[in-house]
């Protein structure tokens, strides 16, 4: 945990969770949007309520989220427990679905 993490309140963490969910959604679909509004709030609450997932979420925010304009490609969301939790929530039948991740992704 960093000093910045200590300064985050619950609303900040919910916004980070929402951004993360949208990033996974964009990765697994061809749409440039966000997850179903019925699923989104439930998933945000689940991520924020679990201390381990919340820490992974904050680590993602520190390491991967771009906050300034850049010419580099955005990093692929790491294939970890947080990713699999979100993916399982967005696509409950993921055990039967294979998502194509671009070469060099951590899957």
Z-matrix of the N, CA and C atoms (Angstrom, degrees):
N
C 1 1.447
C 2 1.524 1 109.08
N 3 1.299 2 116.42 1 138.28
C 4 1.459 3 120.49 2 -178.53
C 5 1.523 4 109.68 3 -106.85
N 6 1.324 5 114.61 4 172.00
C 7 1.458 6 119.51 5 177.94
C 8 1.526 7 110.47 6 -60.36
N 9 1.340 8 115.96 7 -37.56
C 10 1.466 9 119.89 8 178.22
C 11 1.524 10 110.63 9 -61.37
N 12 1.336 11 117.13 10 -40.41
C 13 1.459 12 120.85 11 179.55
C 14 1.524 13 111.06 12 -61.32
N 15 1.331 14 116.73 13 -36.82
C 16 1.464 15 120.54 14 179.41
C 17 1.522 16 111.76 15 -65.96
N 18 1.340 17 116.60 16 -26.85
C 19 1.464 18 120.93 17 -178.70
C 20 1.529 19 113.01 18 -82.86
N 21 1.331 20 117.05 19 -9.00
C 22 1.460 21 120.66 20 -178.29
C 23 1.526 22 110.55 21 -79.88
N 24 1.322 23 116.18 22 135.09
C 25 1.459 24 119.01 23 173.71
C 26 1.529 25 109.09 24 -98.16
N 27 1.296 26 117.00 25 178.92
C 28 1.467 27 122.08 26 -175.90
C 29 1.528 28 111.42 27 -58.85
N 30 1.325 29 117.49 28 -38.29
C 31 1.465 30 120.38 29 -179.61
C 32 1.523 31 111.10 30 -66.50
N 33 1.339 32 117.26 31 -40.21
C 34 1.467 33 120.51 32 177.05
C 35 1.521 34 110.71 33 -59.87
N 36 1.314 35 116.31 34 -43.54
C 37 1.464 36 120.52 35 -178.58
C 38 1.526 37 110.08 36 -67.06
N 39 1.326 38 117.43 37 -37.53
C 40 1.472 39 120.19 38 176.46
C 41 1.539 40 110.77 39 -63.10
N 42 1.315 41 116.99 40 -39.38
C 43 1.469 42 120.23 41 178.47
C 44 1.531 43 110.85 42 -65.63
N 45 1.329 44 117.04 43 -40.56
C 46 1.463 45 121.11 44 176.78
C 47 1.530 46 109.36 45 -63.13
N 48 1.330 47 116.69 46 -43.46
C 49 1.471 48 120.62 47 178.56
C 50 1.521 49 110.40 48 -60.37
N 51 1.318 50 117.07 49 -43.16
C 52 1.466 51 120.65 50 178.59
C 53 1.519 52 111.60 51 -62.38
N 54 1.325 53 117.05 52 -41.48
C 55 1.464 54 120.88 53 177.37
C 56 1.530 55 110.99 54 -62.92
N 57 1.328 56 115.87 55 -41.27
C 58 1.466 57 120.13 56 -179.70
C 59 1.531 58 110.49 57 -64.34
N 60 1.327 59 116.88 58 -45.67
C 61 1.465 60 121.36 59 179.21
C 62 1.521 61 110.12 60 -59.77
N 63 1.324 62 116.94 61 -43.35
C 64 1.468 63 120.59 62 178.36
C 65 1.524 64 111.13 63 -62.45
N 66 1.321 65 117.16 64 -38.61
C 67 1.460 66 121.24 65 179.56
C 68 1.531 67 110.85 66 -64.42
N 69 1.336 68 116.93 67 -44.19
C 70 1.475 69 120.23 68 177.59
C 71 1.522 70 109.45 69 -64.65
N 72 1.323 71 117.52 70 -42.20
C 73 1.463 72 121.58 71 179.65
C 74 1.525 73 110.97 72 -59.22
N 75 1.329 74 116.60 73 -45.72
C 76 1.470 75 119.93 74 178.35
C 77 1.521 76 111.34 75 -62.93
N 78 1.322 77 116.40 76 -35.07
C 79 1.456 78 120.13 77 -178.98
C 80 1.529 79 111.89 78 -68.71
N 81 1.312 80 117.88 79 -36.50
C 82 1.465 81 120.18 80 -175.22
C 83 1.524 82 113.59 81 -93.89
N 84 1.323 83 116.82 82 -4.45
C 85 1.461 84 120.31 83 177.65
C 86 1.519 85 108.91 84 -127.64
N 87 1.286 86 115.81 85 171.78
C 88 1.461 87 119.89 86 175.54
C 89 1.521 88 110.20 87 -94.53
N 90 1.309 89 116.62 88 2.78
C 91 1.454 90 121.06 89 -178.03
C 92 1.514 91 111.08 90 -88.40
N 93 1.311 92 115.88 91 146.02
C 94 1.451 93 120.80 92 175.34
C 95 1.526 94 107.34 93 -104.51
N 96 1.315 95 114.92 94 68.49
C 97 1.456 96 120.07 95 -176.58
C 98 1.505 97 110.19 96 -141.98
N 99 1.313 98 115.25 97 -145.99
C 100 1.458 99 119.44 98 178.84
C 101 1.522 100 109.57 99 -135.62
N 102 1.312 101 114.87 100 167.75
C 103 1.458 102 121.50 101 -177.26
C 104 1.525 103 111.27 102 -64.02
N 105 1.315 104 115.50 103 162.27
C 106 1.459 105 123.24 104 178.01
C 107 1.526 106 109.81 105 -50.13
N 108 1.313 107 116.01 106 134.43
C 109 1.460 108 120.16 107 -176.94
C 110 1.527 109 112.73 108 -63.95
N 111 1.313 110 118.72 109 -20.07
C 112 1.456 111 120.67 110 176.74
C 113 1.519 112 112.49 111 -76.32
N 114 1.315 113 116.93 112 -28.91
C 115 1.461 114 122.54 113 -178.15
C 116 1.525 115 111.32 114 -89.71
N 117 1.305 116 116.21 115 -37.61
C 118 1.461 117 122.46 116 -172.53
C 119 1.537 118 113.75 117 -52.27
N 120 1.343 119 119.56 118 -54.94
C 121 1.472 120 119.59 119 -177.84
C 122 1.532 121 113.39 120 -62.84
N 123 1.328 122 116.62 121 -37.69
C 124 1.468 123 119.87 122 178.64
C 125 1.514 124 110.83 123 -63.29
N 126 1.306 125 116.30 124 -42.52
C 127 1.455 126 121.64 125 -178.81
C 128 1.528 127 110.92 126 -69.01
N 129 1.319 128 117.90 127 -40.73
C 130 1.464 129 121.27 128 176.25
C 131 1.523 130 109.59 129 -57.75
N 132 1.315 131 116.79 130 -47.29
C 133 1.465 132 120.11 131 -179.33
C 134 1.529 133 111.74 132 -63.10
N 135 1.317 134 116.14 133 -39.73
C 136 1.474 135 119.51 134 179.06
C 137 1.524 136 111.16 135 -63.26
N 138 1.328 137 117.00 136 -44.00
C 139 1.465 138 120.89 137 179.89
C 140 1.528 139 111.32 138 -65.19
N 141 1.312 140 116.53 139 -40.47
C 142 1.467 141 120.49 140 -178.34
C 143 1.526 142 112.29 141 -73.05
N 144 1.320 143 117.60 142 -27.71
C 145 1.460 144 121.38 143 -177.67
C 146 1.523 145 113.30 144 -79.45
N 147 1.313 146 117.81 145 -24.15
C 148 1.465 147 121.69 146 -178.00
C 149 1.525 148 108.97 147 -93.24
N 150 1.339 149 118.36 148 114.92
C 151 1.468 150 120.62 149 -175.93
C 152 1.530 151 113.90 150 -57.74
N 153 1.324 152 118.08 151 -39.39
C 154 1.467 153 120.53 152 -179.59
C 155 1.529 154 111.26 153 -68.37
N 156 1.330 155 116.38 154 -44.77
C 157 1.459 156 119.41 155 178.92
C 158 1.525 157 110.86 156 -66.18
N 159 1.327 158 116.60 157 -37.25
C 160 1.466 159 120.53 158 178.05
C 161 1.534 160 110.56 159 -61.92
N 162 1.336 161 117.25 160 -41.05
C 163 1.464 162 120.41 161 177.97
C 164 1.525 163 111.37 162 -65.20
N 165 1.337 164 116.83 163 -40.51
C 166 1.473 165 120.20 164 177.17
C 167 1.526 166 110.51 165 -64.36
N 168 1.318 167 116.16 166 -37.07
C 169 1.456 168 121.59 167 178.18
C 170 1.524 169 110.71 168 -63.22
N 171 1.318 170 116.88 169 -44.95
C 172 1.459 171 120.74 170 178.74
C 173 1.522 172 111.28 171 -66.72
N 174 1.329 173 117.04 172 -36.29
C 175 1.467 174 120.48 173 176.56
C 176 1.529 175 110.01 174 -64.08
N 177 1.333 176 116.45 175 -42.41
C 178 1.473 177 119.73 176 177.03
C 179 1.524 178 109.81 177 -59.77
N 180 1.306 179 116.44 178 -45.20
C 181 1.461 180 120.73 179 -178.48
C 182 1.528 181 110.67 180 -59.74
N 183 1.317 182 117.46 181 -42.69
C 184 1.468 183 121.12 182 -179.93
C 185 1.524 184 112.03 183 -67.80
N 186 1.334 185 117.25 184 -40.23
C 187 1.456 186 120.43 185 -169.82
C 188 1.528 187 114.99 186 -93.60
N 189 1.311 188 117.83 187 -34.22
C 190 1.456 189 119.15 188 -167.59
C 191 1.512 190 115.68 189 -114.81
N 192 1.291 191 117.57 190 -27.01
C 193 1.454 192 118.14 191 -175.30
C 194 1.521 193 110.32 192 -75.40
N 195 1.323 194 115.58 193 130.99
C 196 1.460 195 120.89 194 179.31
C 197 1.516 196 108.95 195 -90.22
N 198 1.319 197 115.96 196 126.12
C 199 1.460 198 119.71 197 -179.74
C 200 1.517 199 112.25 198 -107.81
N 201 1.338 200 116.31 199 -5.40
C 202 1.456 201 120.22 200 178.46
C 203 1.517 202 109.10 201 -130.36
N 204 1.317 203 115.97 202 159.02
C 205 1.464 204 120.45 203 177.40
C 206 1.530 205 109.32 204 -63.35
N 207 1.327 206 115.52 205 139.01
C 208 1.454 207 120.62 206 -179.59
C 209 1.519 208 109.24 207 -151.05
N 210 1.320 209 115.77 208 159.09
C 211 1.460 210 119.91 209 177.64
C 212 1.518 211 111.12 210 -96.07
N 213 1.321 212 118.29 211 -4.60
C 214 1.465 213 120.94 212 179.11
C 215 1.523 214 110.14 213 -82.47
N 216 1.316 215 115.15 214 150.95
C 217 1.464 216 120.60 215 178.36
C 218 1.525 217 109.43 216 -69.74
N 219 1.317 218 117.28 217 145.14
C 220 1.461 219 119.26 218 177.50
C 221 1.524 220 110.57 219 -66.00
N 222 1.307 221 116.05 220 148.03
C 223 1.460 222 121.00 221 179.14
C 224 1.527 223 109.89 222 -70.70
N 225 1.305 224 115.81 223 147.80
C 226 1.458 225 121.45 224 176.10
C 227 1.530 226 107.86 225 -74.69
N 228 1.303 227 116.45 226 141.28
C 229 1.461 228 120.68 227 178.34
C 230 1.526 229 108.55 228 -61.72
N 231 1.335 230 118.92 229 127.72
C 232 1.473 231 120.80 230 -178.66
C 233 1.527 232 112.06 231 -61.19
N 234 1.318 233 115.93 232 142.92
C 235 1.466 234 121.58 233 177.42
C 236 1.528 235 107.41 234 -85.11
N 237 1.324 236 115.49 235 90.94
C 238 1.463 237 121.52 236 -179.02
C 239 1.526 238 109.13 237 -135.64
N 240 1.306 239 116.83 238 -169.80
C 241 1.466 240 121.58 239 -177.67
C 242 1.525 241 111.48 240 -59.49
N 243 1.314 242 117.52 241 -39.97
C 244 1.461 243 121.56 242 178.72
C 245 1.528 244 110.50 243 -62.44
N 246 1.330 245 116.52 244 -47.94
C 247 1.463 246 121.73 245 179.46
C 248 1.529 247 110.59 246 -59.88
N 249 1.331 248 116.89 247 -46.91
C 250 1.465 249 119.98 248 -178.29
C 251 1.531 250 111.73 249 -66.01
N 252 1.326 251 118.11 250 -33.38
C 253 1.467 252 121.16 251 176.56
C 254 1.525 253 110.08 252 -64.54
N 255 1.320 254 116.63 253 -48.15
C 256 1.468 255 120.74 254 -179.70
C 257 1.522 256 110.27 255 -65.61
N 258 1.318 257 116.78 256 -45.29
C 259 1.463 258 120.99 257 179.70
C 260 1.525 259 110.97 258 -59.57
N 261 1.328 260 116.97 259 -43.57
C 262 1.461 261 121.18 260 178.85
C 263 1.518 262 112.49 261 -63.38
N 264 1.319 263 116.73 262 -32.88
C 265 1.460 264 120.99 263 179.20
C 266 1.522 265 110.49 264 -74.86
N 267 1.344 266 116.44 265 -40.45
C 268 1.463 267 120.56 266 -178.57
C 269 1.525 268 111.70 267 -75.77
N 270 1.318 269 116.39 268 -33.85
C 271 1.466 270 122.68 269 -179.60
C 272 1.529 271 108.58 270 -132.18
N 273 1.330 272 117.77 271 86.14
C 274 1.471 273 120.86 272 -175.89
C 275 1.528 274 114.13 273 -57.56
N 276 1.314 275 118.90 274 -21.45
C 277 1.463 276 121.28 275 -178.49
C 278 1.527 277 111.65 276 -100.69
N 279 1.316 278 117.82 277 35.00
C 280 1.461 279 120.62 278 -176.05
C 281 1.519 280 113.04 279 -64.65
N 282 1.331 281 117.87 280 -20.43
C 283 1.456 282 118.80 281 177.88
C 284 1.526 283 110.68 282 -66.38
N 285 1.334 284 116.51 283 -19.54
C 286 1.468 285 120.73 284 178.90
C 287 1.519 286 112.36 285 -106.90
N 288 1.320 287 117.10 286 -1.13
C 289 1.455 288 120.76 287 -176.73
C 290 1.524 289 109.26 288 -116.28
N 291 1.317 290 116.50 289 133.99
C 292 1.463 291 121.68 290 174.64
C 293 1.517 292 107.68 291 -108.70
N 294 1.314 293 116.78 292 121.80
C 295 1.457 294 121.19 293 176.53
C 296 1.512 295 108.28 294 -97.55
N 297 1.320 296 115.64 295 134.18
C 298 1.454 297 120.72 296 179.07
C 299 1.524 298 108.63 297 -81.44
N 300 1.315 299 115.58 298 123.70
C 301 1.452 300 120.44 299 174.39
C 302 1.503 301 107.20 300 -110.90
N 303 1.295 302 116.42 301 141.85
C 304 1.459 303 121.13 302 -176.57
C 305 1.522 304 111.55 303 -63.61
N 306 1.347 305 117.16 304 154.41
C 307 1.460 306 120.63 305 178.81
C 308 1.526 307 110.43 306 -55.28
N 309 1.321 308 114.68 307 141.20
C 310 1.448 309 119.76 308 179.98
C 311 1.507 310 113.68 309 90.86
N 312 1.341 311 117.17 310 -6.88
C 313 1.455 312 119.35 311 176.76
C 314 1.519 313 108.45 312 -77.85
N 315 1.295 314 115.55 313 158.35
C 316 1.461 315 119.97 314 -177.30
C 317 1.518 316 111.00 315 -93.02
N 318 1.311 317 116.51 316 74.46
C 319 1.471 318 120.14 317 178.81
C 320 1.494 319 110.69 318 -120.43
